[in-house]
Amino acid sequence: MDYRQTEQENLKTREIKNHIHRHPETSWQEFATTAYLQSVLSTIPGVEILSLGLKTGVVARIQGAKPGRCVALRADIDGLNVHEKWESPVMSLVDGKGHMCGHDFHTSCLLGAAMILSRLREQWSGSVILIFQPAEETTDGAREIIRTGIFEKYSIEAIFGLHNRPEIPTGKVVVQTEPLMAAKINFKVVVHGVGGHGSMPHKCVDPIVCAAGIVQNVLTIPARNVDPMKSIVLSICSIHGGTPANLIVDSVEMTGAMRYHDPEVGKRAFERLKRVVSSTAETFECTADFEVVEQVPSVINSPKLLDVALQSARAAIGDDAPVKSESCMATEDFADYMQIVPGFFYWLGARKPEDTVYSWHNERFHTDDDALANGSALLAASALEYLK
């Protein structure tokens, strides 16, 4: 089966990407983007928009000529609060907001895949669920999609997705089962002491001093409690407490994040983190409340889908397209879907030869839109190779 886009489909995909790029909306505010996606999907023959009661985002279904199994494809649709500085004919029209992570690229690829699936629908059996997910940047959009119950209702067996990777040249795609992206735990610690006048510290219990001890101690966890060959990052990202120069405050609030690939490493580090916070607080005669604010698993592709992924990459882009890459410590809530069904996530090369690399979230981030055809074909191929 030929998964490549027609010239007309490629022009339409580029047009879609340009429109979304010019009109970025941030997490849970993707109202105009949602309406635009619905309007585009309504023009693609055979696509049914599903009514799921989502605030933003769209889920649709396309069916082949005969009944069969069901697979899902996903793209994220939200932008960032980042002002675009990459000069090009197509730039954000919204001051202070931009698609500086390439979710406009991913969304356009999925719409391009929908066009391919529609054109070929007499040649395949089964159904494909198209998930245009909101709020990936806040890492809670996937859970909202899962809460709709679509995985159970439509008996979705597997899910595929992709993310542009500006460090990888156009024409290549990272296909691997080694850990791809990190798990994340965001946490909050509130240290409680006894406030009073700064001239009488002996009558107080200073939570700021305790907080300083916690910072020092928790940063030893990656160095002393985790295998040095394993990846982990632990950071205290904010500390808030006190304003007057002559006052010892009652409490200090701290926030932090921990990222890792190996679940066992994460479990060990997390246990130590809670213990170090509580024992340090006790040492300074304080108490500490520990709260997990956000948690996302690691992106680790299913070995069961590796052969399908390799075949899809070769069929859609070329025999030499699949490559491997070092993993990174960024997170992706695509991992939440992987807790429900087997999943496979690609890094798609999107950099022209000799182009300067600007990583995700940089003000000058950009994609090579020649790679849109690759992404569209790759997603379509993944669905149909799985359904064979």
GUKOL-183707 format. One record per residue: residue in three letters; y, z, x of N, C-alpha, C in turn. Coordinates in steps of 0.1 Angstrom, whole numbers, padded with zeros to 4 digits, always signed. Layout:
BEGIN
alaYZXYZXYZX...
***
This chain:
BEGIN
met-0012+0000+0009+0000+0000+0000+0012+0000+0009asp+0022-0008+0006+0034-0009+0013+0045+0000+0008tyr+0048+0010+0016+0057+0021+0011+0072+0018+0015arg+0074+0007+0022+0088+0005+0026+0097+0001+0015gln+0110+0005+0016+0120+0002+0006+0123-0013+0006thr+0127-0018-0006+0133-0031-0006+0147-0030-0002glu+0153-0041+0001+0167-0041+0005+0176-0035-0005gln+0173-0038-0018+0181-0032-0029+0180-0017-0030glu+0168-0012-0028+0165+0002-0029+0172+0009-0018asn+0172+0003-0006+0179+0009+0006+0194+0010+0004leu+0200-0001-0002+0214-0001-0004+0218+0010-0015lys+0209+0012-0025+0212+0022-0035+0210+0036-0029thr+0201+0038-0020+0199+0051-0014+0211+0055-0006arg+0216+0045+0002+0228+0047+0010+0240+0051+0001glu+0241+0043-0010+0252+0046-0020+0251+0060-0025ile+0239+0064-0029+0237+0078-0034+0241+0088-0023lys+0237+0086-0011+0240+0096+0000+0255+0097+0002asn+0262+0085+0002+0276+0085+0004+0283+0093-0007his+0279+0092-0020+0285+0099-0031+0283+0114-0029ile+0270+0118-0027+0268+0132-0026+0275+0138-0014his+0276+0130-0003+0283+0135+0009+0298+0138+0006arg+0303+0129-0002+0318+0131-0005+0320+0143-0014his+0310+0147-0021+0312+0157-0032+0303+0169-0030pro+0304+0176-0019+0295+0188-0016+0298+0200-0025glu+0287+0206-0029+0288+0219-0037+0279+0229-0030thr+0283+0241-0030+0276+0252-0023+0265+0258-0033ser+0257+0267-0027+0246+0272-0035+0250+0278-0048trp+0242+0274-0058+0244+0279-0072+0256+0273-0079gln+0263+0265-0072+0275+0258-0078+0274+0243-0078glu+0261+0238-0078+0258+0224-0077+0258+0217-0091phe+0269+0220-0099+0269+0215-0113+0271+0200-0113ala+0281+0195-0106+0284+0181-0106+0273+0173-0099thr+0267+0179-0089+0256+0173-0082+0244+0171-0091thr+0241+0182-0099+0230+0182-0109+0232+0171-0119ala+0245+0170-0124+0248+0159-0134+0246+0145-0128tyr+0250+0144-0116+0249+0131-0109+0234+0127-0107leu+0226+0137-0103+0212+0134-0101+0205+0130-0114gln+0209+0137-0124+0203+0134-0137+0206+0120-0141ser+0219+0116-0138+0223+0102-0142+0216+0092-0134val+0213+0094-0121+0206+0085-0113+0191+0084-0117leu+0185+0096-0119+0171+0096-0123+0169+0089-0136ser+0178+0090-0145+0177+0083-0159+0177+0068-0158thr+0181+0062-0146+0180+0048-0144+0168+0043-0138ile+0159+0052-0133+0147+0048-0126+0135+0048-0136pro+0130+0036-0138+0119+0035-0148+0107+0044-0145gly+0102+0050-0156+0091+0059-0155+0094+0073-0152val+0106+0077-0149+0110+0090-0145+0113+0098-0157glu+0107+0110-0159+0110+0119-0170+0116+0132-0164ile+0128+0135-0169+0135+0147-0165+0129+0159-0173leu+0125+0169-0166+0118+0180-0173+0129+0191-0176ser+0128+0197-0188+0137+0207-0193+0131+0221-0189leu+0137+0227-0179+0132+0240-0174+0142+0251-0175gly+0154+0248-0180+0164+0259-0181+0171+0263-0169leu+0171+0254-0159+0177+0258-0146+0192+0258-0147lys+0199+0267-0140+0213+0267-0139+0218+0255-0132thr+0213+0252-0120+0216+0240-0113+0203+0235-0107gly+0203+0222-0103+0191+0216-0098+0184+0208-0109val+0175+0199-0105+0168+0191-0114+0153+0190-0110val+0144+0190-0120+0130+0187-0117+0126+0176-0126ala+0119+0166-0121+0115+0154-0129+0100+0151-0126arg+0095+0142-0134+0081+0138-0132+0080+0123-0133ile+0071+0117-0125+0068+0103-0126+0053+0102-0126gln+0047+0094-0135+0033+0093-0136+0028+0079-0133gly+0016+0078-0127+0010+0065-0123+0004+0059-0135ala-0004+0048-0133-0010+0040-0143-0020+0048-0151lys-0027+0057-0144-0038+0065-0150-0036+0080-0147pro-0042+0088-0156-0042+0103-0153-0049+0106-0140gly-0045+0117-0134-0051+0122-0121-0045+0135-0117arg-0046+0137-0104-0041+0150-0099-0025+0150-0098cys-0020+0161-0094-0005+0163-0094-0001+0168-0080val+0010+0162-0075+0015+0166-0062+0031+0167-0064ala+0037+0175-0056+0052+0177-0057+0059+0173-0044leu+0071+0168-0046+0080+0164-0035+0093+0172-0037arg+0098+0178-0026+0110+0186-0028+0121+0182-0018ala+0134+0183-0023+0146+0181-0015+0156+0192-0019asp+0164+0196-0010+0175+0206-0013+0188+0199-0015ile+0197+0205-0023+0209+0198-0028+0222+0204-0024asp+0222+0217-0019+0234+0224-0017+0241+0221-0003gly+0254+0222-0003+0262+0221+0009+0266+0234+0015leu+0276+0234+0024+0280+0246+0031+0295+0248+0030asn+0299+0260+0033+0314+0263+0034+0318+0260+0049val+0317+0247+0052+0321+0243+0066+0330+0231+0064his+0341+0230+0071+0350+0219+0071+0345+0208+0080glu+0344+0196+0075+0338+0185+0082+0348+0179+0092lys+0344+0177+0105+0353+0172+0115+0348+0159+0121trp+0336+0154+0117+0330+0142+0122+0338+0130+0115glu+0345+0123+0122+0353+0112+0117+0344+0100+0114ser+0344+0096+0101+0336+0084+0097+0343+0079+0084pro+0339+0067+0079+0344+0062+0067+0340+0070+0055val+0330+0078+0056+0325+0086+0044+0326+0101+0048met+0336+0108+0043+0337+0122+0046+0339+0130+0034ser+0337+0143+0035+0338+0152+0023+0352+0152+0018leu+0353+0151+0004+0366+0151-0003+0370+0165-0007val+0361+0175-0004+0363+0189-0009+0367+0197+0004asp+0379+0202+0003+0384+0210+0015+0376+0222+0018gly+0372+0223+0030+0364+0235+0034+0349+0235+0031lys+0345+0224+0025+0330+0223+0021+0325+0210+0027gly+0312+0210+0031+0306+0198+0036+0291+0199+0037his+0285+0187+0037+0270+0187+0038+0267+0186+0053met+0269+0198+0060+0268+0198+0074+0254+0203+0078cys+0244+0202+0069+0230+0205+0072+0222+0193+0068gly+0228+0184+0061+0221+0171+0057+0213+0172+0044his+0216+0182+0035+0209+0182+0023+0212+0170+0014asp+0224+0164+0016+0227+0151+0010+0217+0140+0014phe+0213+0141+0027+0203+0131+0032+0190+0133+0026his+0185+0146+0025+0172+0149+0019+0172+0145+0005thr+0182+0148-0003+0183+0145-0017+0182+0130-0019ser+0189+0122-0011+0189+0108-0012+0175+0102-0008cys+0168+0108+0002+0155+0104+0005+0145+0106-0007leu+0147+0117-0014+0138+0119-0025+0141+0109-0037leu+0154+0106-0039+0157+0096-0049+0152+0083-0045gly+0153+0080-0032+0147+0067-0027+0132+0067-0029ala+0125+0078-0026+0111+0079-0029+0108+0076-0043ala+0116+0082-0052+0114+0080-0067+0114+0065-0070met+0123+0058-0064+0124+0043-0067+0111+0036-0062ile+0106+0040-0051+0094+0034-0045+0082+0037-0054leu+0081+0050-0058+0070+0054-0067+0071+0047-0080ser+0083+0045-0085+0085+0038-0098+0080+0024-0097arg+0084+0017-0086+0080+0003-0084+0065+0001-0083leu+0059+0011-0077+0045+0010-0074+0036+0017-0084arg+0042+0021-0095+0034+0031-0104+0022+0024-0111glu+0021+0011-0111+0009+0005-0117-0003+0005-0107gln+0000+0009-0094-0010+0009-0084-0016+0023-0080trp-0011+0033-0087-0016+0046-0084-0019+0055-0096ser-0027+0065-0095-0030+0074-0106-0026+0088-0103gly-0023+0096-0113-0018+0109-0112-0004+0111-0115ser+0002+0121-0110+0016+0124-0113+0023+0130-0101val+0036+0128-0100+0044+0134-0089+0056+0141-0095ile+0057+0154-0091+0068+0162-0095+0079+0161-0085leu+0091+0158-0089+0103+0156-0080+0112+0168-0082ile+0113+0176-0071+0120+0189-0072+0133+0187-0064phe+0144+0188-0071+0158+0187-0064+0163+0202-0065gln+0160+0209-0054+0162+0224-0055+0176+0228-0051pro+0182+0237-0059+0195+0243-0055+0193+0254-0045ala+0204+0259-0038+0205+0272-0031+0194+0274-0021glu+0192+0264-0012+0184+0266+0000+0191+0274+0010glu+0204+0272+0011+0212+0279+0021+0212+0294+0019thr+0211+0299+0006+0210+0313+0003+0195+0317+0002thr+0186+0308+0005+0172+0310+0006+0166+0317-0007asp+0172+0314-0018+0166+0320-0031+0164+0309-0041gly+0167+0296-0038+0165+0286-0048+0151+0282-0050ala+0142+0283-0040+0128+0280-0042+0122+0289-0052arg+0125+0302-0050+0119+0312-0059+0123+0310-0074glu+0135+0305-0076+0140+0302-0090+0131+0290-0095ile+0129+0280-0087+0120+0269-0091+0106+0274-0095ile+0101+0283-0086+0087+0288-0088+0087+0296-0101arg+0098+0303-0104+0098+0312-0116+0097+0304-0129thr+0100+0291-0129+0100+0282-0141+0085+0280-0145gly+0076+0283-0136+0062+0281-0139+0056+0267-0138ile+0064+0258-0132+0059+0244-0131+0047+0242-0123phe+0044+0251-0113+0032+0249-0105+0020+0251-0114glu+0020+0261-0123+0009+0263-0132+0009+0253-0143lys+0020+0250-0149+0021+0242-0161+0016+0228-0158tyr+0020+0222-0146+0016+0209-0143+0004+0208-0132ser-0002+0219-0130-0013+0220-0120-0010+0213-0107ile+0001+0216-0101+0005+0211-0089-0004+0216-0078glu-0010+0207-0070-0020+0210-0060-0014+0212-0046ala-0003+0205-0043+0002+0205-0029+0017+0201-0030ile+0024+0203-0020+0039+0200-0020+0043+0195-0006phe+0051+0185-0005+0056+0179+0007+0072+0179+0007gly+0078+0181+0018+0092+0181+0020+0096+0177+0034leu+0109+0174+0036+0113+0171+0049+0127+0176+0052his+0131+0177+0065+0144+0181+0069+0148+0172+0081asn+0160+0167+0080+0165+0159+0091+0165+0167+0104arg+0163+0161+0115+0164+0168+0128+0172+0160+0138pro+0184+0163+0140+0193+0154+0149+0188+0154+0163glu+0180+0163+0168+0175+0163+0181+0164+0152+0183ile+0158+0148+0172+0147+0138+0172+0153+0124+0169pro+0150+0114+0177+0155+0100+0174+0150+0094+0161thr+0158+0086+0155+0154+0078+0143+0141+0070+0147gly+0132+0070+0138+0119+0063+0140+0108+0072+0144lys+0111+0085+0146+0101+0095+0149+0101+0106+0138val+0089+0112+0137+0089+0123+0127+0079+0134+0133val+0083+0147+0132+0075+0157+0137+0064+0161+0127val+0052+0160+0131+0040+0162+0123+0031+0172+0131gln+0031+0184+0126+0023+0194+0134+0019+0206+0125thr+0009+0213+0128+0005+0225+0121+0009+0238+0129glu+0014+0237+0141+0020+0248+0148+0032+0253+0140pro+0035+0266+0141+0047+0271+0134+0059+0262+0136leu+0066+0259+0125+0077+0250+0126+0090+0257+0125met+0092+0266+0115+0104+0274+0113+0100+0288+0111ala+0110+0297+0113+0107+0311+0114+0108+0318+0100ala+0101+0329+0099+0102+0339+0088+0115+0347+0091lys+0121+0352+0080+0133+0360+0082+0133+0372+0073ile+0137+0383+0078+0140+0395+0070+0154+0400+0073asn+0162+0399+0063+0176+0405+0063+0175+0419+0058phe+0181+0428+0065+0180+0442+0061+0194+0449+0061lys+0195+0460+0054+0207+0468+0054+0203+0483+0057val+0211+0489+0065+0209+0504+0069+0222+0511+0065val+0221+0522+0058+0232+0530+0055+0229+0544+0062val+0237+0547+0072+0236+0560+0079+0245+0570+0073his+0239+0582+0069+0247+0592+0062+0248+0604+0072gly+0260+0609+0074+0263+0620+0081+0272+0630+0074val+0280+0638+0080+0289+0647+0074+0303+0645+0080gly+0312+0641+0071+0325+0637+0076+0334+0649+0078gly+0345+0647+0085+0355+0657+0087+0366+0653+0097his+0373+0662+0102+0385+0659+0111+0379+0656+0125gly+0386+0646+0131+0381+0641+0144+0383+0651+0155ser+0391+0662+0153+0393+0672+0163+0382+0682+0163met+0374+0682+0152+0363+0692+0151+0349+0686+0149pro+0345+0678+0159+0332+0671+0157+0320+0680+0156his+0322+0693+0161+0311+0702+0160+0308+0707+0145lys+0318+0704+0137+0317+0708+0123+0312+0696+0114cys+0310+0684+0121+0306+0672+0115+0293+0667+0120val+0288+0657+0113+0276+0649+0118+0281+0635+0118asp+0283+0629+0130+0290+0616+0131+0280+0605+0130pro+0281+0597+0118+0272+0586+0116+0275+0574+0125ile+0288+0573+0130+0291+0562+0139+0283+0563+0152val+0283+0575+0158+0275+0578+0170+0260+0575+0167cys+0255+0579+0156+0241+0576+0152+0239+0561+0151ala+0248+0554+0145+0247+0539+0143+0247+0533+0157ala+0255+0537+0166+0254+0532+0180+0240+0534+0186gly+0234+0546+0184+0221+0548+0189+0211+0539+0182ile+0212+0536+0170+0203+0527+0163+0204+0513+0169val+0216+0508+0171+0217+0495+0177+0210+0494+0190gln+0212+0504+0199+0206+0504+0212+0191+0504+0211asn+0186+0513+0202+0171+0515+0201+0164+0503+0195val+0169+0498+0184+0162+0487+0177+0161+0474+0186leu+0171+0472+0195+0170+0461+0203+0160+0461+0214thr+0153+0473+0215+0142+0474+0225+0129+0469+0218ile+0129+0467+0205+0116+0463+0199+0111+0450+0204pro+0119+0439+0204+0114+0426+0209+0109+0427+0223ala+0116+0436+0231+0112+0436+0246+0101+0445+0249arg+0098+0455+0240+0088+0465+0243+0077+0467+0233asn+0078+0461+0221+0068+0463+0211+0061+0450+0207val+0065+0439+0213+0060+0426+0209+0055+0418+0221asp+0044+0411+0219+0039+0402+0230+0050+0393+0235pro+0053+0393+0248+0065+0385+0253+0063+0370+0252met+0050+0366+0249+0048+0352+0247+0050+0348+0232lys+0054+0357+0224+0056+0354+0210+0071+0354+0207ser+0075+0346+0198+0090+0344+0195+0094+0354+0184ile+0105+0361+0187+0111+0370+0178+0126+0372+0181val+0134+0373+0171+0149+0376+0173+0152+0387+0164leu+0158+0398+0169+0163+0409+0161+0177+0412+0164ser+0186+0412+0154+0200+0413+0156+0206+0423+0146ile+0215+0431+0151+0224+0439+0142+0237+0430+0140cys+0239+0426+0128+0250+0415+0126+0263+0421+0121ser+0263+0433+0115+0276+0439+0111+0275+0454+0111ile+0286+0461+0113+0287+0475+0112+0300+0478+0105his+0300+0486+0095+0312+0489+0087+0312+0505+0085gly+0323+0511+0090+0325+0525+0088+0337+0530+0094gly+0345+0537+0086+0357+0544+0092+0369+0535+0093thr+0381+0541+0091+0394+0535+0093+0404+0544+0100pro+0407+0556+0095+0417+0564+0101+0413+0569+0115ala+0422+0570+0124+0419+0574+0138+0415+0588+0139asn+0418+0597+0129+0415+0611+0131+0404+0616+0121leu+0396+0607+0116+0386+0610+0106+0372+0606+0111ile+0363+0616+0110+0349+0612+0111+0343+0610+0097val+0338+0598+0095+0334+0594+0082+0320+0599+0078asp+0317+0599+0065+0305+0603+0059+0293+0593+0062ser+0296+0580+0062+0286+0571+0062+0290+0558+0070val+0280+0551+0074+0282+0538+0081+0272+0528+0076glu+0276+0516+0072+0267+0506+0067+0265+0495+0078met+0252+0492+0080+0249+0481+0090+0240+0471+0084thr+0242+0458+0088+0233+0448+0083+0227+0441+0095gly+0215+0436+0093+0208+0429+0105+0198+0419+0100ala+0192+0412+0109+0182+0402+0106+0171+0401+0117met+0159+0398+0112+0148+0397+0122+0141+0384+0118arg+0139+0376+0129+0132+0363+0127+0120+0362+0136tyr+0109+0356+0131+0097+0355+0139+0088+0344+0133his+0078+0340+0141+0069+0329+0136+0056+0335+0131asp+0050+0343+0140+0037+0349+0137+0038+0360+0127pro+0031+0360+0116+0031+0371+0106+0027+0384+0112glu+0018+0385+0121+0013+0397+0127+0024+0403+0136val+0031+0394+0143+0043+0399+0151+0053+0405+0142gly+0056+0398+0131+0066+0403+0121+0062+0416+0115lys+0049+0418+0112+0045+0430+0106+0047+0442+0116arg+0043+0440+0128+0044+0450+0139+0059+0454+0141ala+0067+0444+0142+0081+0446+0145+0088+0453+0133phe+0084+0449+0121+0091+0455+0110+0087+0470+0108glu+0074+0473+0111+0070+0487+0111+0078+0495+0121arg+0080+0490+0133+0087+0496+0143+0102+0498+0140leu+0107+0487+0134+0122+0487+0130+0124+0499+0120lys+0116+0501+0110+0118+0512+0100+0117+0525+0107arg+0107+0526+0116+0104+0539+0123+0116+0542+0132val+0120+0533+0140+0131+0535+0150+0144+0539+0142val+0147+0533+0131+0159+0536+0124+0158+0551+0119ser+0147+0554+0113+0145+0568+0107+0145+0578+0118ser+0138+0576+0129+0137+0586+0139+0150+0588+0147thr+0157+0577+0149+0170+0578+0156+0180+0586+0147ala+0180+0583+0134+0188+0590+0125+0185+0605+0125glu+0172+0608+0126+0168+0622+0126+0173+0629+0139thr+0172+0621+0150+0176+0627+0163+0191+0631+0163phe+0199+0623+0156+0213+0626+0155+0217+0635+0143glu+0207+0640+0137+0209+0649+0125+0215+0642+0113cys+0212+0629+0112+0217+0621+0101+0205+0617+0092thr+0207+0610+0082+0197+0604+0074+0200+0589+0073ala+0190+0581+0070+0193+0566+0069+0185+0560+0058asp+0192+0552+0050+0186+0544+0039+0183+0530+0045phe+0171+0526+0043+0167+0512+0048+0163+0504+0036glu+0169+0492+0036+0167+0483+0024+0165+0468+0029val+0154+0462+0024+0152+0448+0027+0161+0440+0017val+0170+0432+0022+0179+0424+0013+0173+0411+0010glu+0167+0404+0020+0162+0391+0018+0150+0389+0027gln+0139+0382+0022+0128+0379+0030+0122+0365+0027val+0120+0358+0038+0115+0344+0037+0103+0343+0047pro+0092+0337+0042+0081+0335+0052+0083+0324+0062ser+0074+0323+0071+0074+0312+0081+0070+0299+0075val+0076+0288+0080+0071+0275+0077+0060+0271+0086ile+0048+0272+0081+0036+0268+0089+0028+0259+0080asn+0027+0246+0084+0021+0236+0076+0006+0238+0075ser+0001+0234+0063-0013+0235+0060-0022+0226+0068pro-0032+0231+0076-0041+0221+0083-0048+0212+0073lys-0050+0216+0061-0057+0208+0051-0049+0195+0048leu-0036+0195+0051-0028+0183+0048-0024+0175+0060leu-0029+0179+0072-0025+0173+0084-0029+0158+0084asp-0041+0155+0080-0046+0141+0080-0037+0132+0071val-0034+0138+0059-0026+0131+0049-0012+0128+0055ala-0006+0139+0062+0007+0138+0068+0007+0127+0079leu-0003+0127+0088-0003+0118+0099-0004+0104+0093gln-0013+0102+0084-0015+0088+0078-0002+0084+0071ser+0005+0093+0064+0017+0089+0057+0028+0085+0067ala+0029+0093+0078+0040+0090+0088+0037+0076+0094arg+0025+0073+0097+0021+0060+0103+0023+0049+0094ala+0019+0051+0081+0020+0040+0071+0035+0038+0067ala+0043+0048+0067+0057+0047+0062+0066+0043+0073ile+0064+0047+0086+0074+0045+0096+0068+0037+0108gly+0056+0040+0112+0049+0032+0123+0039+0040+0130asp+0030+0034+0137+0019+0041+0143+0023+0051+0153asp+0034+0048+0160+0039+0057+0170+0050+0067+0165ala+0051+0068+0152+0061+0077+0146+0058+0092+0148pro+0046+0096+0146+0044+0111+0147+0045+0116+0161val+0053+0127+0162+0054+0134+0175+0054+0149+0172lys+0053+0157+0183+0054+0171+0181+0067+0177+0187ser+0070+0189+0184+0083+0195+0189+0081+0210+0190glu+0090+0216+0198+0091+0230+0198+0096+0235+0185ser+0091+0246+0180+0096+0252+0168+0110+0258+0170cys+0116+0262+0159+0129+0268+0160+0130+0281+0152met+0140+0289+0154+0141+0302+0147+0149+0301+0134ala+0153+0289+0130+0159+0288+0117+0149+0290+0106thr+0154+0293+0094+0144+0295+0082+0146+0284+0072glu+0136+0283+0063+0136+0273+0052+0128+0279+0041asp+0135+0280+0029+0127+0286+0018+0117+0277+0012phe+0115+0265+0018+0103+0257+0015+0090+0265+0017ala+0091+0275+0026+0080+0284+0029+0075+0291+0017asp+0084+0294+0007+0080+0301-0005+0070+0293-0013tyr+0072+0279-0014+0063+0271-0021+0049+0271-0014met+0049+0273-0001+0037+0273+0007+0028+0285+0004gln+0034+0295-0002+0027+0307-0006+0020+0305-0020ile+0023+0294-0026+0018+0290-0040+0007+0280-0038val+0010+0269-0031+0000+0258-0029+0001+0254-0014pro-0009+0246-0009-0007+0240+0004+0005+0232+0005gly+0012+0233+0016+0024+0225+0018+0025+0219+0032phe+0033+0208+0033+0036+0202+0046+0051+0198+0046phe+0057+0202+0057+0071+0200+0059+0073+0192+0072tyr+0081+0181+0071+0083+0172+0082+0097+0175+0088trp+0099+0173+0101+0112+0171+0107+0114+0156+0109leu+0123+0150+0102+0125+0136+0103+0136+0133+0113gly+0133+0124+0123+0143+0120+0133+0155+0113+0126ala+0167+0116+0130+0179+0110+0123+0190+0109+0133arg+0187+0104+0145+0198+0103+0155+0197+0089+0161lys+0208+0082+0162+0209+0069+0168+0208+0071+0183pro+0203+0060+0190+0202+0061+0205+0216+0063+0211glu+0217+0072+0221+0229+0075+0228+0239+0083+0220asp+0235+0087+0207+0245+0094+0199+0245+0109+0204thr+0257+0115+0202+0259+0129+0206+0252+0138+0195val+0244+0148+0200+0237+0156+0191+0246+0168+0187tyr+0248+0170+0174+0254+0181+0168+0245+0188+0159ser+0241+0200+0161+0230+0206+0153+0235+0210+0139trp+0225+0214+0131+0228+0219+0118+0239+0229+0117his+0248+0227+0107+0259+0237+0104+0271+0235+0114asn+0270+0226+0123+0282+0223+0132+0292+0214+0124glu+0305+0216+0127+0315+0209+0120+0314+0194+0122arg+0307+0189+0133+0306+0175+0136+0292+0170+0133phe+0284+0178+0126+0270+0174+0123+0271+0161+0115his+0261+0152+0118+0260+0139+0110+0246+0134+0112thr+0242+0125+0103+0229+0119+0104+0230+0104+0106asp+0220+0098+0111+0219+0084+0112+0213+0079+0099asp+0221+0073+0091+0216+0069+0077+0207+0057+0078asp+0204+0051+0089+0193+0041+0090+0180+0048+0088ala+0180+0061+0090+0167+0069+0088+0165+0072+0073leu+0174+0069+0064+0171+0072+0050+0159+0064+0045ala+0158+0052+0050+0146+0043+0046+0133+0050+0051asn+0133+0056+0063+0121+0063+0068+0118+0075+0059gly+0128+0083+0056+0125+0095+0048+0121+0091+0034ser+0126+0081+0028+0122+0077+0014+0108+0072+0014ala+0104+0064+0024+0091+0059+0025+0081+0070+0028leu+0085+0079+0037+0076+0090+0041+0073+0099+0029leu+0082+0103+0021+0080+0111+0009+0071+0104-0001ala+0074+0091-0003+0065+0084-0013+0051+0082-0008ala+0050+0080+0005+0037+0078+0011+0029+0091+0011ser+0036+0103+0013+0029+0116+0013+0023+0118-0001ala+0030+0115-0011+0025+0117-0025+0013+0108-0028leu+0015+0096-0024+0004+0086-0028-0008+0087-0019glu-0006+0090-0007-0018+0092+0002-0026+0105-0002tyr-0018+0115-0007-0025+0127-0012-0033+0124-0025leu-0027+0116-0034-0033+0113-0047-0045+0103-0046lys-0047+0096-0035-0057+0086-0033-0071+0093-0036
***
